[in-house]
Amino acid sequence: MLSLEDAAACCRAGAADAGPAGWRDGGAQRPETVVRSLLADVPGAVDIAAVNGPASVVVSGDRDAVAAVERLCAAQGHRTKRLRVSHAFHSAHMDGMLDEFRAVAAGLSYAPPAVPIVSDVTGELATPDQLCSPEYWVGHARRTVRFLDGVTTLHAQNVTTFLELGPGGVLTAMAQEALGDGADPGMFVPTLHGGEQPDPVAAVAALARLHVRGVSTGPRCSREPRGAGSTCRRTPFGTGGTGRTLPYRTPPQWVSCVLGRCRRQRPGMVNATAFVERLKAAPRPSSTGWSMTWC
């Protein structure tokens, strides 16, 4: 949809200073309908910034108004948590930057998306016209983030694997909560783990989990080929009589490439043999429906 340069410009404009001081963000473990009814009785500017789960809502706005919502929730026995963010996002405190953001968005070059995208503005599949409209992105900065609806829409479209691209697993946990106990925990794959393990190890583990779930991770190596026969090429691997062709030799070359680099940088950090043996032994299920990454 956007080039890297245009996406960076959009992010810079979205992070611009907006609104006066005296704001706060807070999370409440209440359904959206209940929290919305509470806002009607609270003086001051406060909005629902995000609906992350069936009983997980973020409110944003004036400090006193958000504190009043916190007290009302606590009085009814529900937990709240103040969030550490730079702005009162998705609230009236963002109104002061919308005109400038609109001007930046209008100067960007848009292209239709190459894959289906679910909008966190509507919680539904987005149309190319929406995603190529500057006004859509202005609304994205101001309106409620409908994360719960987006995840349930993906699940309804037979999405079987959710990959989080980010520094931790916060969205992974929220997606699991959104789909409830009936969802397979293996559906949710965080790329990194917030420093709990070295990033190269976490990334390779995520690739391994995607692989055993039947998701193609692509034919490219993580390093330049070395010597004859070292190029990545499509050869049969684990076809199980189906004739299916996968883009790796045995063992998958990206495992050897990435883990070899890790061992050179930090000797003893990675047990490459264990990874490879797990991948060789793991069944490869057939994918149903279509897969989508989200972030």
Helices and strands as residue ranges (DSSP letters): H 4-14, E 23-28, H 32-39, E 46-53, E 56-62, H 63-75, E 80-82, G 92-97, H 98-106, H 128-131, H 134-142, H 147-156, E 162-164, H 170-179, G 185-187, E 188-190, H 199-212, E 235-236, E 245-246, H 253-265, H 272-281
